[in-house]
Amino acid sequence: VRYVGNQFYDAANTRAIPSYTVVDLGVRYGFEVGGTDLLARLNVNNLFNKDYYQSARFTTPTGAPRNVRATLTVEF
């Protein structure tokens, strides 16, 4: 879980972009098949697909949308 407080973008500190919280989740499971060790991983970034600005500079893109990555690692 990542929380970022509001960020001011004017010299008088009167205008701000709102705070945001982003939740990332990762799980892994190790197992064996035919004497070979395997490790499966599943990662979800921005689990709740929160829209947010990463910076008070509006020329930067908004934060990444939800994305999912699955991997399988083989030990040999």
C-alpha positions in Angstrom: 0.0 0.0 0.0 1.4 3.4 -1.0 -0.1 6.7 0.3 1.0 10.1 -1.1 -0.4 13.2 0.6 -1.7 16.2 -1.4 1.0 18.2 -3.3 0.9 21.9 -3.7 1.7 23.4 -7.0 1.7 27.1 -6.5 4.1 29.4 -4.5 1.5 30.3 -2.0 0.6 26.7 -1.2 -3.1 27.2 -1.8 -3.6 25.0 -4.8 -3.0 21.2 -4.6 -3.6 18.0 -6.3 -5.4 15.5 -4.0 -3.7 12.7 -2.0 -4.0 9.2 -3.3 -3.5 5.6 -2.1 -2.5 2.8 -4.5 -2.6 -0.9 -3.5 -0.3 -3.4 -5.2 -0.6 -7.2 -4.6 1.7 -10.0 -5.1 1.5 -13.7 -4.5 3.8 -16.6 -5.2 3.6 -20.4 -5.0 6.4 -22.8 -5.1 5.9 -26.4 -6.2 7.6 -29.4 -7.9 6.8 -31.2 -11.1 8.7 -34.3 -12.0 11.6 -33.4 -9.7 11.9 -29.9 -11.1 11.3 -26.9 -8.8 8.9 -24.3 -10.2 7.8 -20.9 -8.8 4.6 -19.2 -10.0 4.1 -15.5 -9.3 1.2 -13.2 -9.9 1.5 -9.4 -9.4 -1.2 -6.8 -9.7 -0.3 -3.2 -9.6 -2.9 -0.5 -8.8 -5.4 -3.2 -7.7 -8.4 -0.9 -7.6 -7.5 1.0 -10.8 -7.2 4.3 -9.0 -6.7 7.5 -11.2 -4.1 9.8 -9.7 -1.4 12.3 -10.6 2.1 11.2 -9.7 3.4 14.7 -9.5 2.1 18.3 -9.2 3.7 18.9 -12.6 0.7 18.5 -15.0 3.0 17.8 -17.9 3.7 14.3 -16.4 1.2 11.5 -17.2 -1.2 10.2 -14.7 -0.4 7.1 -12.7 -0.4 3.7 -14.4 -3.7 1.9 -14.6 -4.2 -1.6 -13.2 -1.9 -4.1 -14.7 -1.4 -7.8 -14.1 1.8 -9.8 -14.6 2.2 -13.6 -14.2 5.5 -15.4 -14.3 6.7 -19.0 -14.0 10.3 -19.7 -13.0 11.9 -23.1 -13.6 15.0 -24.1 -11.6 17.3 -26.5 -13.4 
